[in-house]
Amino acid sequence: MSARVDVRKTYKLYIGGTFPRSESGRSYEVFAAPTGGRRGAAAAPRFLANAAMGSRKDARDAVVAARKAQPAWAGATAYNRGQVLYRVAEVMEGRRAQLVQDVRDSEGLTPARAEAVVSAAVDRWVWYAGWSDKFAQVLGGLNPVAGPYFDISAPEPTGVVAVLAPQASSLLGLVSVVAPVIVSGNTVVVLTSEDRPLPAVTLAECLATSDVPGGVVNIITGRTAEVAPWLASHRDVNAIDLTGAADAEGVVWGELELAAAENLKRVVRPGGSGPEAVEPDFEPVPDLSRLAAFLETKTVWHPKGR
């Protein structure tokens, strides 16, 4: 029986609900993470696939797609957004075997640990989806005022958010920074882990076969240090999450924060606050503070009836 020839994959970006090649025409090799093994000479890295090398133009295209999709996504009912996002979790469950293999290859984990990571990622997606029609009651409120008025504070989405995904945590970390952004009606442009992009590519395929409208989530693979400055300085990006800048090669998150200040972007620093670098295996803990970070508060006054 003749041996099969490997089908070597070259993955694309995910922008506006489609899978375009990088405008630059470039790609880069992705290798499996080391898993230990016998002592002695290190084995040659195992080739996994080619990933698209995103460029400045790709980032701009992703922002345009995110801006176009944002009004309709924010205008959907909270219940509908929750149902749409829950469907993503269902699709992820259907792709569990592939996600587990991607996480094993990307992070060098045992089968049992990779299974646990995928389960945690799906559970975390469901957790945030469940907040879609509840966060407004918790983060908003009726304010007491002196006068015959109702004074109501209601949270609203910020708009287009750029996200630098954690470098080491290729799936759970990715879900932890994307889900809290989109559940409230924001749209997102996310830079994946540079060396571990394959779980993000599979997540993109899950999104494409779910009910999430094109442009709500846009995924760019490539060199974080090359693309991140363009997103930080882009004037049509309303906020940026620098979580993945903590351990990305060649990235100084303070410089990105300075670029973001040019148009008064909201900035989430690595680790949530302060200059501390996060641990390499960092996965943001699920809580409402990450969701609240990308919300604006709108206050409405209304006369009371007699």
Secondary structure, DSSP 8 states (H G I E B T S, - for coil): ---------B---BBTTB----TT--EEEEE------SSSS-----EEEEEE---HHHHHHHHHHHHHHHHHHHHS-HHHHHHHHHHHHHHHHHTHHHHHHHHHHHHT--HHHHHHHHHHHHHHHHHHHHTTTTHHHHH-EEE--SSSEEEEEEEEE-SEEEEE--SS-TTHHHHHHHHHHHTTT-EEEEE--SS--HHHHHHHHHHHTSS--TTSEEEE-S-HHHHHHHHHH-TT--EEE-GGGGS-TT--HHHHHHHHGGGT-EEEBTTBSSS----TT------HHHHHTTEEEEEEEEE---
